[in-house]
Amino acid sequence: MKQTANHQKLRVPLLLPGILVNASATDFYPMQAVQLQRVKGETWELFGDVLHAEST
C-alpha cells in the first residue's frame, strides 16, 4: 500500500493520452479524469476534451 499510495503523474499505456494516475497517503482515488465517447456505427468515437475532477 505504501508504494501504491505514492504514484504521481504515472502514465499507464492502457489509458488514454492525458489521463494520469495519482495517489497519496490521503487520497486513494487514483484516476480523476475521463473522456466521453459515443457509439458511431459499430465503433466507439471519443469526443470533447479530457475532463478533470481535481480533489481537494
C-alpha positions as CSV (number, residue, x, y, z in Angstrom):
1,M,0.0,0.0,0.0
2,K,2.8,2.4,0.8
3,Q,4.2,2.1,-2.8
4,T,0.7,2.3,-4.4
5,A,-0.1,5.5,-2.4
6,N,2.9,7.3,-3.8
7,H,2.1,7.3,-7.6
8,Q,2.3,10.8,-9.0
9,K,1.6,11.6,-12.7
10,L,2.0,7.9,-13.6
11,R,1.3,7.2,-17.3
12,V,-0.3,3.9,-17.9
13,P,-0.2,2.6,-21.6
14,L,-3.7,1.3,-21.5
15,L,-5.2,4.7,-20.5
16,L,-6.0,7.5,-23.0
17,P,-3.3,10.2,-23.5
18,G,-3.7,12.9,-20.9
19,I,-5.1,10.6,-18.2
20,L,-2.6,10.1,-15.4
21,V,-2.7,8.0,-12.2
22,N,-2.1,10.0,-9.0
23,A,-2.5,8.7,-5.4
24,S,-1.3,9.8,-2.0
25,A,-1.5,8.7,1.6
26,T,-4.7,10.7,2.0
27,D,-6.2,10.3,-1.5
28,F,-6.6,6.7,-2.7
29,Y,-8.7,7.6,-5.8
30,P,-6.1,7.2,-8.5
31,M,-7.8,8.4,-11.6
32,Q,-9.7,11.7,-11.7
33,A,-10.1,12.3,-15.4
34,V,-12.4,10.9,-18.1
35,Q,-13.1,11.5,-21.8
36,L,-16.6,10.9,-23.2
37,Q,-17.2,8.6,-26.1
38,R,-20.3,7.6,-28.2
39,V,-21.2,4.8,-30.5
40,K,-20.8,5.6,-34.2
41,G,-21.9,2.7,-36.3
42,E,-20.1,-0.3,-34.8
43,T,-17.2,1.5,-33.1
44,W,-16.7,4.0,-30.3
45,E,-15.7,7.6,-31.1
46,L,-14.1,9.9,-28.5
47,F,-15.3,13.4,-28.4
48,G,-14.6,16.5,-26.4
49,D,-11.6,17.2,-24.1
50,V,-10.3,15.2,-21.2
51,L,-12.4,16.2,-18.2
52,H,-10.5,16.5,-14.9
53,A,-12.0,16.3,-11.4
54,E,-9.3,17.5,-9.0
55,S,-9.8,16.5,-5.4
56,T,-9.2,18.9,-2.5
